[in-house]
């Protein structure tokens, strides 16, 4: 049986790993993940990943309940993200060898069993002390439906519904870690939501390649675990030189200062995985693509078949919440 994931330790050469730290420094400023665009046309009042956010508020990272109020929970999970590469758009000079790293291409083929690997995106996340990442699955893609055209929570719902598997573009994800913070382990459920929880330390120059679109995962709290700065939308994390980073609030005032040893820095690589050229061509030529109304009608029909919905389709926000509640089943107890 083919393994569903593969760890790499060490991942890169020492020089390559050091270069990944320098790329973050050269980027200069990291902004919060909350600044990504909101939904358009369905669930406009909801965050992009309200599916994971609502579960986190109710259950916390360990599944046993979260004592934080909604505002604190939002700040604790409002980490910093920057995109390094998206398709042919290289946004961080020097990331090219990482983007097409031969070990990533080889392991992605081995784990997925699909020989045609097309690198798609590289992005970096930085979590500050006291932050953590809610248990979730990543945003998948389908022919005609990706995060540039559809709400992220809807794409996740589509995957968990199982109704659009023929349109899905399998994506392999490699999560890699660089830096010296000892906290923020990668927690994941390789056997499914009802299976056991495993964790992998976020050790410098290590990585794991896994299908994060299907495997629930998250980030344990970064050390030290006490939470003090308020990290709202509009906050920035800026490199100040000599290994130092400055956290500023939305008004531009510094509220904390960190070194690399304080921060959890990860880089995620995603690649499309095709079984043959015919499958790749169907994706590239955009033939037989889904439309938003086709997606909503399919999901609505399933709700009615299950007896969950009768009468007219609810207004967009209520409909969005109903879809998520019906199709996404998080781990019921997330503690190890």
C-alpha positions in Angstrom: 0.0 0.0 0.0 1.3 3.4 -0.9 2.0 5.7 2.1 -0.3 8.7 2.4 2.5 11.0 3.5 6.3 11.1 3.7 8.6 13.0 6.1 11.9 14.5 4.9 14.6 15.0 7.5 16.8 16.8 6.5 14.9 18.3 3.7 17.4 20.5 1.9 21.1 21.3 2.1 22.2 23.7 4.9 22.9 26.4 2.3 19.4 25.9 0.7 17.7 26.0 4.1 19.6 29.2 5.0 18.5 30.7 1.8 14.8 30.2 2.7 15.3 32.4 5.8 17.0 35.1 3.7 14.0 35.1 1.3 11.7 36.0 4.2 14.0 38.8 5.3 14.2 40.1 1.8 10.4 40.0 1.6 10.5 42.6 4.3 6.9 42.8 5.4 4.4 40.0 6.2 0.6 40.8 6.4 -2.1 38.9 8.1 -4.0 36.0 6.5 -7.3 37.8 7.4 -6.6 40.3 4.7 -7.5 37.9 1.9 -10.7 38.9 0.1 -14.1 37.9 1.4 -16.8 36.0 -0.4 -18.8 37.4 -3.3 -22.4 36.4 -3.9 -22.7 33.8 -1.2 -22.0 34.1 2.5 -20.6 37.6 2.1 -20.7 38.3 5.8 -18.6 35.2 6.7 -14.8 34.8 6.8 -13.2 32.8 4.0 -12.5 29.9 6.3 -15.4 30.2 8.7 -15.7 26.4 8.7 -12.5 26.0 10.6 -12.9 29.2 12.6 -16.3 28.2 14.1 -15.0 24.8 15.0 -11.9 26.3 16.6 -14.0 28.7 18.7 -16.1 25.8 19.9 -13.4 23.2 20.5 -10.0 24.8 20.4 -6.9 23.2 19.0 -7.2 20.1 21.2 -10.9 19.5 20.8 -11.6 19.9 24.5 -12.9 23.4 24.4 -11.4 26.9 24.1 -11.5 29.4 26.9 -10.8 32.3 24.6 -13.5 34.7 23.5 -14.2 35.1 19.8 -12.0 38.2 19.5 -9.0 36.6 21.2 -9.5 33.4 19.2 -9.4 35.4 16.0 -6.2 37.2 17.0 -4.5 33.9 18.2 -5.1 32.4 14.7 -4.5 35.5 12.6 -1.0 34.5 11.5 1.1 36.2 8.8 1.3 35.0 5.2 3.0 36.0 2.0 3.0 34.3 -1.4 6.3 33.5 -2.9 5.2 32.0 -6.2 1.9 31.4 -8.0 2.1 29.5 -11.3 4.6 31.4 -13.5 4.4 34.5 -11.2 7.6 34.3 -9.1 7.0 36.9 -6.4 10.1 36.2 -4.3 13.4 36.1 -6.2 15.5 33.1 -5.2 12.6 30.8 -4.6 12.9 29.1 -8.0 15.1 26.2 -6.9 12.6 25.5 -4.1 9.6 25.7 -6.5 11.0 23.0 -8.8 13.0 21.1 -6.2 13.7 17.6 -7.6 13.0 15.9 -4.2 9.6 17.5 -4.0 8.7 16.4 -7.5 9.9 12.8 -6.8 8.1 12.4 -3.4 4.9 14.0 -4.7 4.8 11.4 -7.4 5.5 8.6 -4.9 2.9 9.7 -2.4 0.1 10.4 -4.9 0.8 7.7 -7.4 0.5 10.3 -10.2 3.6 10.8 -12.3 2.8 14.2 -13.8 3.6 16.9 -11.2 3.1 20.6 -12.0 4.3 23.0 -9.2 1.5 25.5 -8.5 2.2 27.7 -5.5 4.6 28.5 -2.8 3.6 30.6 0.3 5.1 31.3 3.7 3.4 31.4 7.0 4.8 33.1 10.2 3.2 32.5 13.6 4.2 34.6 16.6 4.5 33.3 20.2 1.1 32.3 21.5 -0.5 31.7 18.1 -1.8 28.4 16.8 -3.6 27.2 13.7 -7.1 25.7 13.9 -7.6 22.1 12.8 -8.7 22.3 9.1 -8.2 20.8 5.7 -6.7 23.0 3.0 -8.5 24.7 0.1 -8.8 22.3 -2.8 -9.3 23.0 -6.5 -11.6 21.7 -9.1 -11.9 22.4 -12.9 -13.6 25.8 -13.0 -13.5 26.3 -9.3 -10.5 27.7 -7.4 -9.8 30.2 -4.7 -9.6 33.0 -7.3 -13.1 32.4 -8.4 -15.0 30.8 -5.5 -15.1 31.3 -1.7 -12.6 29.1 0.1 -15.1 27.5 2.5 -17.2 26.5 -0.5 -14.3 24.7 -2.2 -13.6 22.8 1.1 -17.3 21.9 1.3 -17.3 20.6 -2.2 -14.4 18.2 -1.4 -15.9 16.9 1.8 -19.3 16.4 0.1 -17.7 13.9 -2.3 -20.0 15.1 -5.1 -17.4 16.7 -7.3 -14.6 14.1 -7.2 -14.6 13.8 -11.0 -13.7 17.5 -11.3 -11.1 17.6 -8.5 -7.5 18.4 -9.3 -5.4 16.4 -6.8 -2.9 18.6 -5.1 0.2 17.4 -3.2 1.3 19.7 -0.4 4.7 19.9 1.2 5.0 21.8 4.5 8.6 22.7 5.5 10.0 24.5 8.5 12.9 26.8 8.9 14.1 28.7 12.0 14.8 27.9 15.7 11.4 28.2 17.6 10.9 24.8 19.4 7.0 25.1 19.5 4.2 24.9 17.0 4.2 21.2 16.1 2.3 20.1 13.0 -0.7 18.1 14.2 -2.5 15.9 11.7 -4.9 12.9 11.3 -3.5 10.6 8.5 -6.3 8.0 9.0 -9.2 10.5 8.8 -11.2 12.6 11.1 -12.1 9.7 13.4 -8.5 8.3 13.4 -5.6 9.0 15.7 -3.8 12.3 15.9 -0.1 12.4 15.1 2.3 15.3 15.4 5.6 16.3 13.8 8.0 18.9 15.4 8.5 22.0 13.4 12.3 21.5 13.3 14.6 23.5 11.1 15.1 22.1 7.6 12.5 19.3 7.9 9.3 18.7 5.9 6.3 16.5 5.3 4.6 15.9 2.0 0.9 15.1 2.5 -2.6 15.5 0.9 -3.7 18.4 3.2 -6.8 18.9 1.1 -8.2 15.7 2.7 -6.1 15.2 5.9 -7.2 17.4 8.8 -4.3 19.2 10.3 -3.3 22.2 12.4 -0.5 23.9 14.3 0.0 23.5 18.1 0.6 26.7 20.1 3.9 28.4 19.4 6.2 28.8 22.4 6.1 30.7 24.7 2.4 29.9 24.8 1.3 33.0 26.7 -0.6 35.3 24.3 -0.1 39.1 24.6 -0.1 41.2 21.4 -3.3 41.9 19.7 -3.0 40.9 16.1 -5.9 42.3 14.2 -6.5 42.7 10.4 -4.0 45.3 9.2 -1.2 44.3 11.6 2.2 43.8 10.0 5.4 41.9 10.8 8.5 43.6 9.4 12.1 42.5 9.2 14.3 45.1 10.9 17.7 43.6 10.1 20.2 41.5 12.2 17.6 38.8 12.7 15.0 41.1 14.3 11.3 41.4 13.5 8.9 44.1 14.5 5.1 43.6 15.1 3.0 46.7 14.4 -0.7 47.2 15.1 -3.0 48.5 12.3 -2.1 52.0 13.3 1.6 51.4 12.6 2.7 51.4 16.3 5.2 48.7 17.4 3.7 46.3 19.9 6.3 43.6 20.0 9.8 42.7 18.8 11.0 39.2 17.9 14.1 37.3 16.7 14.0 34.3 14.5 14.1 32.1 17.6 10.7 33.5 18.6 8.9 32.9 15.3 7.5 29.7 13.6 8.3 30.0 9.9 7.0 27.5 7.5 6.9 27.3 3.7 4.2 25.4 1.9 4.6 24.0 -1.6 1.6 22.9 -3.6 1.6 21.0 -6.9 -1.1 19.7 -9.2 -0.8 15.9 -9.7 -2.1 14.3 -12.9 -2.3 10.6 -13.8 -1.7 11.2 -17.5 -1.4 13.8 -20.2 -5.1 13.5 -21.1 -6.1 14.5 -17.5 -3.6 17.4 -17.5 -4.9 18.6 -20.9 -8.5 18.7 -19.7 -7.4 20.9 -16.8 -5.2 23.1 -19.0 -7.8 23.7 -21.7 -10.5 24.4 -19.1 -12.9 22.0 -20.8 -15.9 20.7 -18.8 -15.5 23.3 -16.1 -17.9 23.8 -13.2 -19.9 27.0 -12.7 -21.0 28.4 -9.4 -24.7 27.8 -10.0 -24.0 24.3 -11.0 -22.1 23.7 -7.8 -24.8 25.3 -5.6 -27.6 23.4 -7.4 -25.7 20.1 -6.9 -25.2 20.8 -3.2 -28.8 22.0 -2.7 -30.1 18.8 -4.4 -28.1 16.7 -2.0 -29.4 18.7 1.0 -33.0 18.0 -0.1 -32.2 14.3 -0.7 -31.0 14.0 2.8 -34.0 15.8 4.2 -31.9 18.7 5.5 -33.6 21.3 3.4 -37.2 21.9 2.2 -38.8 25.0 0.7 -36.9 27.8 -0.9 -33.1 28.0 -0.8 -32.1 30.1 2.3 -30.5 33.5 2.0 -26.7 33.3 1.2 -25.2 33.4 4.7 -27.7 30.9 6.1 -27.2 28.7 3.1 -23.5 28.8 3.5 -23.6 27.8 7.2 -26.0 24.9 6.3 -23.7 23.6 3.7 -20.7 23.6 6.0 -22.6 22.1 8.9 -23.9 19.3 6.7 -20.9 18.2 4.8 -17.8 19.0 6.9 -17.1 16.6 9.8 -14.2 17.7 12.0 -12.4 15.3 14.4 -14.7 14.9 17.4 -11.8 14.7 19.9 -8.6 16.4 18.7 -6.4 15.6 21.7 -3.7 13.1 21.2 
